Amino acid sequence: MSIGSKYKRYILCGLVCTAFLALVAGCGEEQKASGPATAAEAQTEKDVPECCRPKEPKALKVNVYYPKDDGMGLVAVSRMVNTEKDDKYTAVMKSLLTGTKEKGQTNVIPKKTKMHSITVKDGVATVDFSKELRQNFSGGSTGEEMLVGSIVDTLTEFPEVEKVRILIDGAQVETLSGHMDLSEPLARMPELVK
């Protein structure tokens, strides 16, 4: 075999590969237009690099929960939160901490309370607050239920969050003021929403 025919072979092989890739790419565009037909095709869409995936919207509509001013339950308040600098969980908790001025609702999270961090893993959101959550809390059993319920029901609006664990300055607490057990993560409290 001569050197010239060897190079011709490489060139021919390269052209065949290029044509095949162009054909595959063209088929991929058709599938995108009609949507994936099988689980295997859907899986390949998940393998798209991070840079090419659709970004989470910068503004996200969420519900935050505040107690009714008569203490007889929680009310959902629809808010738009900005997720440009914070993840959606941090953004929704910051929105809850800003409080409400709506008629018929009251603020229950004590003044000067800060949120240190929030993480979500295996269906549990762990939210760490500053000591003011406990120190500045002055309510009784109903107030404590409304406070904990507003945090838990706000975070469990996200379908991936099944339960919420509340920490204070990074440490697990058994209760805020002796009325609710916080030693285990808490599930959504739909009975509080009126």
C-alpha positions in Angstrom: 0.0 0.0 0.0 1.4 3.4 -1.0 1.6 6.4 1.4 -0.8 8.3 -0.9 -3.5 5.7 -0.6 -3.0 5.5 3.1 -3.8 9.3 3.4 -6.7 8.9 1.1 -8.1 6.3 3.4 -7.7 8.6 6.4 -9.4 11.4 4.5 -12.3 9.2 3.4 -12.7 7.9 7.0 -12.8 11.5 8.3 -15.4 12.5 5.7 -17.6 9.5 6.6 -17.3 10.3 10.3 -18.2 14.0 9.7 -21.2 13.0 7.6 -22.4 10.6 10.3 -22.0 13.3 13.0 -23.9 15.8 10.9 -26.7 13.2 10.3 -26.9 12.4 14.1 -27.0 16.1 15.0 -29.8 16.7 12.5 -31.8 13.9 14.0 -31.3 15.3 17.5 -32.8 18.7 16.4 -35.9 16.9 15.0 -36.3 15.0 18.3 -36.0 18.2 20.3 -38.9 19.7 18.4 -41.1 16.8 19.0 -39.8 15.9 22.5 -38.1 12.7 23.7 -39.9 9.5 22.8 -38.2 7.1 25.2 -36.7 7.2 28.7 -33.3 6.6 27.1 -33.7 9.7 25.0 -34.9 11.7 28.0 -31.8 10.6 29.9 -29.5 12.1 27.3 -31.1 15.5 27.8 -30.1 15.3 31.5 -26.5 14.8 30.4 -26.4 18.3 28.9 -23.5 20.2 30.5 -24.4 22.7 33.3 -23.5 25.7 31.2 -26.1 24.7 28.6 -29.0 23.9 30.9 -31.8 26.4 31.4 -31.1 28.7 34.3 -33.5 29.0 37.3 -35.5 32.2 36.8 -34.2 35.3 38.6 -37.6 36.1 39.9 -39.7 33.3 41.5 -43.3 33.4 42.7 -43.6 31.7 46.1 -46.0 31.5 49.1 -44.9 32.6 52.5 -47.1 32.0 55.6 -48.0 34.5 58.3 -50.3 34.1 61.3 -53.7 35.7 61.2 -53.9 38.5 63.7 -56.4 36.6 65.8 -53.9 33.7 66.1 -56.4 31.2 64.6 -54.2 30.0 61.7 -51.8 30.8 58.9 -52.4 32.8 55.7 -50.5 32.2 52.5 -49.1 35.4 51.0 -47.9 35.3 47.4 -44.5 37.0 46.9 -42.0 37.4 44.1 -38.5 36.7 45.3 -35.2 37.4 43.6 -32.9 34.4 43.1 -30.1 36.2 41.3 -27.9 36.3 44.4 -29.5 33.7 46.7 -30.8 30.2 46.1 -34.6 29.8 46.2 -34.7 28.5 49.8 -32.6 31.5 51.1 -34.7 33.9 49.1 -38.0 32.6 50.4 -36.8 32.7 54.0 -35.5 36.2 53.6 -38.9 37.2 52.3 -40.6 35.6 55.3 -38.2 37.4 57.7 -39.1 40.8 56.2 -42.5 40.4 57.8 -46.0 41.5 56.6 -48.0 44.7 56.7 -51.1 43.1 55.3 -54.4 43.7 57.1 -55.5 40.7 59.2 -51.9 39.3 59.4 -49.2 39.6 62.1 -45.5 39.1 62.3 -44.5 36.2 64.6 -40.8 35.9 63.9 -39.0 37.9 66.7 -37.3 41.1 65.8 -33.6 41.0 65.1 -33.8 37.3 64.2 -31.3 36.5 61.4 -31.0 33.4 59.2 -27.4 32.0 59.2 -27.9 29.3 56.5 -30.3 26.9 54.9 -29.5 23.5 53.3 -31.8 20.9 51.7 -30.7 17.3 51.7 -32.7 14.1 51.4 -36.0 15.9 51.6 -35.1 17.8 54.8 -34.5 21.5 54.9 -32.2 22.5 57.8 -32.5 26.2 58.6 -30.2 27.8 61.1 -31.4 31.0 62.9 -29.7 33.4 65.3 -30.3 33.1 69.0 -32.9 35.9 68.8 -35.4 33.4 67.5 -35.5 32.0 71.0 -34.4 34.9 73.1 -36.8 37.5 71.7 -39.8 35.1 71.4 -42.6 36.2 73.8 -45.6 34.1 72.8 -47.2 31.1 74.4 -48.1 27.7 72.9 -50.2 29.2 70.1 -47.5 31.7 69.2 -44.9 29.0 69.1 -47.1 26.9 66.9 -47.7 29.8 64.5 -44.0 30.7 64.5 -42.8 27.1 63.7 -45.7 26.6 61.4 -44.9 29.7 59.3 -41.3 28.5 58.8 -42.2 24.8 58.1 -45.2 25.6 55.8 -43.2 28.2 53.8 -40.3 25.8 53.1 -42.5 22.8 52.4 -44.1 24.8 49.6 -41.2 23.4 47.6 -42.1 19.8 46.6 -38.6 18.5 47.3 -38.8 19.6 50.9 -40.8 17.1 53.0 -39.6 18.2 56.5 -37.9 21.1 58.2 -35.3 21.1 61.0 -34.8 24.3 63.0 -31.4 25.0 64.5 -30.2 28.0 66.6 -26.7 29.2 66.1 -25.8 25.8 64.5 -27.1 23.7 67.4 -30.1 21.5 67.5 -32.8 22.6 70.0 -35.5 20.6 71.7 -38.0 23.5 71.8 -38.3 27.3 71.5 -40.3 28.0 74.6 -41.4 24.6 75.9 -44.5 23.9 73.8 -43.3 22.2 70.6 -40.8 19.4 70.1 -38.2 20.5 67.7 -35.8 17.6 68.3 -36.9 16.0 65.0 -37.6 17.5 61.6 -41.2 18.6 61.2 -43.6 17.8 58.3 -45.9 20.3 56.8 -48.8 21.5 59.0 -51.7 21.9 56.6 -54.2 22.1 59.5 -52.8 25.5 60.4 -53.6 27.1 57.0 -57.0 28.8 57.0 
